[in-house]
Amino acid sequence: MLNIAHRGASGHKPENTLAAFTKAMDLSADMIEFDLRCSKDKELVIIHDETVNRTTNGRGKVCNKDLAQLKLLNAGDGEEIPTLDEALSVIGNRCLINIELTEAGIAKRLAKALQPFYYMWDSILISSFLFTELKIFYYYMPSMKVSYLADQLNIHSMKEISQLPIYSLNLNKDFLDEDLLEWLHSLSFKVFAFTVNSQKDLKTMRDLKVDGIFTDYPDIFHR
């Protein structure tokens, strides 16, 4: 079962920062997940929310600020909002990476941005709740793995994911059960569960035989 650091080791360091990614690697995470958005000047930056309000000392929408403005913000403990290039350079081949496309319209830009990091393609997974973004990304980068994010699966979502060679389904832990896991595994999907932060939930996911968990505390495996 993969130990996937949700926004880095976000239970220990400010989420989606280089400090959180470094801490996740120090805690032996197998994979680091982070969220991607686009600045006003079309730079790919790592932040989850549409606005900077919750995670920084600033206010306003990410898309209304250029990179220089975003870099002036404190993302917690003096950390900056990282760019995609900065994150990939820090993580390198030390860990698997899950890049979540958090907003529409950035899939093509990401495909282009990943070209210089060709040596890392095998270790990168692209995920999103936005199926159209996955389709666009796959069109430009068919050799890379894509993953569908969902709280629950329904007929519509299953019809969607049948259009792509989906590598994994990243699903809300609260809606997983033995029958669903058995069925999805029979269809050759890997199943990653989010977000698992307690020993009780960890045991449940292990019993269900999920393929990986997203956690804010990568050290949960070693407690």
C-alpha positions as CSV (number, residue, x, y, z in Angstrom):
1,M,0.0,0.0,0.0
2,L,1.4,3.3,-1.1
3,N,2.0,6.0,1.5
4,I,0.9,9.2,-0.3
5,A,1.7,12.5,1.4
6,H,-1.3,14.8,0.9
7,R,-0.1,18.2,-0.1
8,G,3.2,17.0,1.3
9,A,3.5,16.2,5.0
10,S,0.8,18.9,5.5
11,G,0.1,17.7,9.1
12,H,3.7,18.8,10.0
13,K,4.5,21.6,7.7
14,P,2.5,24.2,5.7
15,E,0.6,22.4,3.0
16,N,1.9,22.5,-0.6
17,T,5.2,24.0,0.3
18,L,8.8,22.8,-0.4
19,A,9.1,22.3,3.4
20,A,6.1,20.0,3.4
21,F,7.6,18.0,0.4
22,T,11.0,17.7,2.0
23,K,9.4,16.6,5.3
24,A,7.3,14.0,3.4
25,M,10.5,12.5,1.9
26,D,12.2,12.5,5.4
27,L,9.2,10.5,6.6
28,S,9.6,7.9,3.9
29,A,6.5,8.8,1.9
30,D,6.2,6.8,-1.3
31,M,4.5,9.5,-3.2
32,I,3.9,13.3,-2.8
33,E,0.6,14.8,-3.9
34,F,0.2,18.5,-4.7
35,D,-2.3,20.9,-6.3
36,L,-1.7,23.0,-9.4
37,R,-3.1,26.3,-10.4
38,C,-2.1,29.1,-12.8
39,S,-1.1,32.7,-11.9
40,K,-2.2,35.8,-13.8
41,D,1.0,35.7,-15.9
42,K,0.4,32.0,-16.7
43,E,3.0,30.4,-14.3
44,L,2.1,27.1,-12.8
45,V,2.0,27.4,-9.0
46,I,1.3,24.9,-6.2
47,I,-1.7,25.9,-4.1
48,H,-5.0,24.2,-3.5
49,D,-7.6,26.9,-3.1
50,E,-8.9,29.3,-5.7
51,T,-7.8,32.1,-3.4
52,V,-4.7,32.7,-1.2
53,N,-6.8,33.6,1.8
54,R,-6.7,30.4,3.8
55,T,-3.1,29.3,3.3
56,T,-1.2,32.6,3.1
57,N,-1.1,36.1,4.7
58,G,-2.6,37.5,1.5
59,R,-6.1,38.0,0.0
60,G,-7.6,37.5,-3.4
61,K,-7.7,35.0,-6.2
62,V,-4.6,33.2,-7.4
63,C,-5.5,33.9,-11.0
64,N,-5.5,37.6,-10.3
65,K,-1.9,37.7,-9.1
66,D,1.2,37.3,-11.1
67,L,4.1,35.1,-9.9
68,A,6.0,38.0,-8.4
69,Q,3.0,39.0,-6.2
70,L,2.4,35.4,-5.2
71,K,6.1,35.0,-4.2
72,L,5.8,37.9,-1.7
73,L,3.2,36.0,0.3
74,N,3.9,33.9,3.4
75,A,2.5,30.4,2.9
76,G,3.3,29.5,6.5
77,D,6.5,29.5,8.5
78,G,8.0,31.9,6.0
79,E,7.5,29.4,3.1
80,E,6.7,30.7,-0.4
81,I,4.1,29.4,-2.8
82,P,6.3,27.1,-5.0
83,T,6.3,26.9,-8.7
84,L,5.9,23.5,-10.5
85,D,9.5,23.6,-11.6
86,E,10.7,24.3,-8.0
87,A,8.7,21.4,-6.6
88,L,9.9,18.9,-9.3
89,S,13.5,20.0,-8.9
90,V,13.3,19.5,-5.1
91,I,11.6,16.1,-5.2
92,G,13.4,14.8,-8.3
93,N,13.5,11.0,-8.4
94,R,13.5,10.6,-4.7
95,C,9.7,10.0,-4.6
96,L,6.7,9.4,-6.8
97,I,4.6,12.4,-7.6
98,N,0.9,13.0,-7.9
99,I,0.0,16.3,-9.6
100,E,-3.6,17.3,-9.2
101,L,-5.1,19.6,-11.8
102,T,-7.2,21.8,-9.5
103,E,-8.7,24.2,-12.1
104,A,-9.8,24.0,-15.7
105,G,-7.7,25.2,-18.6
106,I,-4.2,24.2,-17.4
107,A,-3.8,20.6,-18.8
108,K,-2.1,21.7,-22.0
109,R,0.2,24.1,-20.2
110,L,1.2,21.3,-17.8
111,A,2.0,19.0,-20.6
112,K,4.3,21.6,-22.1
113,A,5.9,22.3,-18.7
114,L,6.7,18.7,-18.1
115,Q,8.8,18.3,-21.3
116,P,12.1,19.2,-19.7
117,F,11.4,16.7,-16.9
118,Y,11.1,13.7,-19.3
119,Y,13.4,11.7,-17.0
120,M,10.6,11.9,-14.3
121,W,7.6,11.0,-16.5
122,D,7.5,7.4,-15.3
123,S,7.2,8.5,-11.7
124,I,4.5,11.1,-12.2
125,L,0.7,10.6,-11.9
126,I,-1.7,13.3,-13.1
127,S,-5.1,13.4,-11.3
128,S,-8.2,15.5,-11.3
129,F,-11.9,15.7,-10.4
130,L,-12.2,17.5,-13.8
131,F,-12.4,14.7,-16.4
132,T,-12.1,17.1,-19.3
133,E,-8.7,18.2,-18.0
134,L,-7.5,14.6,-17.9
135,K,-8.7,14.0,-21.5
136,I,-6.8,17.1,-22.7
137,F,-3.7,16.2,-20.8
138,Y,-3.8,12.6,-22.1
139,Y,-4.1,13.9,-25.7
140,Y,-0.8,15.7,-25.3
141,M,1.0,13.2,-23.1
142,P,-0.5,9.7,-23.8
143,S,2.6,8.0,-22.3
144,M,1.9,9.4,-18.8
145,K,-0.4,7.9,-16.1
146,V,-3.7,9.7,-15.4
147,S,-6.0,9.2,-12.4
148,Y,-9.6,10.1,-11.8
149,L,-10.6,11.8,-8.5
150,A,-14.1,11.3,-7.1
151,D,-16.1,11.3,-3.9
152,Q,-18.4,8.6,-5.2
153,L,-18.6,6.6,-8.5
154,N,-21.8,6.6,-10.5
155,I,-22.9,5.5,-14.0
156,H,-21.9,8.9,-15.4
157,S,-18.4,8.8,-13.9
158,M,-17.9,5.2,-15.0
159,K,-18.8,6.1,-18.6
160,E,-16.4,9.0,-18.5
161,I,-13.4,7.0,-17.2
162,S,-14.0,4.3,-19.8
163,Q,-12.8,6.8,-22.3
164,L,-9.2,6.8,-21.0
165,P,-6.7,4.2,-19.8
166,I,-7.2,5.4,-16.2
167,Y,-4.3,4.2,-14.0
168,S,-6.0,4.7,-10.6
169,L,-9.2,5.9,-9.0
170,N,-8.6,8.2,-6.1
171,L,-11.7,7.9,-4.0
172,N,-13.1,9.2,-0.7
173,K,-12.4,6.6,2.0
174,D,-15.9,7.0,3.5
175,F,-17.5,5.5,0.4
176,L,-15.3,2.5,0.0
177,D,-16.3,-1.1,0.9
178,E,-15.2,-4.6,0.2
179,D,-17.5,-5.2,-2.7
180,L,-16.6,-2.0,-4.5
181,L,-12.8,-2.6,-4.0
182,E,-13.2,-6.2,-5.4
183,W,-15.1,-4.9,-8.4
184,L,-12.7,-2.1,-9.2
185,H,-9.7,-4.4,-8.8
186,S,-11.4,-6.9,-11.1
187,L,-11.4,-4.1,-13.7
188,S,-7.7,-3.6,-13.2
189,F,-8.0,-0.2,-11.5
190,K,-5.7,0.7,-8.6
191,V,-7.6,2.4,-5.8
192,F,-6.1,5.2,-3.6
193,A,-8.2,6.4,-0.7
194,F,-8.3,10.0,0.7
195,T,-7.8,11.3,3.4
196,V,-6.5,8.8,6.0
197,N,-5.2,10.4,9.2
198,S,-6.0,7.9,12.0
199,Q,-4.8,4.4,12.9
200,K,-8.4,3.2,12.8
201,D,-8.9,4.4,9.2
202,L,-5.5,3.1,8.2
203,K,-6.5,-0.4,9.5
204,T,-9.8,-0.2,7.6
205,M,-8.1,0.7,4.4
206,R,-5.5,-2.1,4.8
207,D,-8.3,-4.6,5.5
208,L,-10.0,-3.4,2.3
209,K,-6.7,-3.8,0.4
210,V,-6.6,-0.4,-1.1
211,D,-3.5,0.3,-3.2
212,G,-2.6,3.5,-1.4
213,I,-3.8,6.2,1.0
214,F,-3.5,9.9,1.0
215,T,-2.5,11.2,4.4
216,D,-1.5,14.5,6.0
217,Y,0.8,12.4,8.3
218,P,3.1,10.1,6.3
219,D,4.6,8.9,9.6
220,I,1.2,7.2,10.3
221,F,2.6,4.1,8.8
222,H,5.3,3.9,11.5
223,R,3.4,4.7,14.6
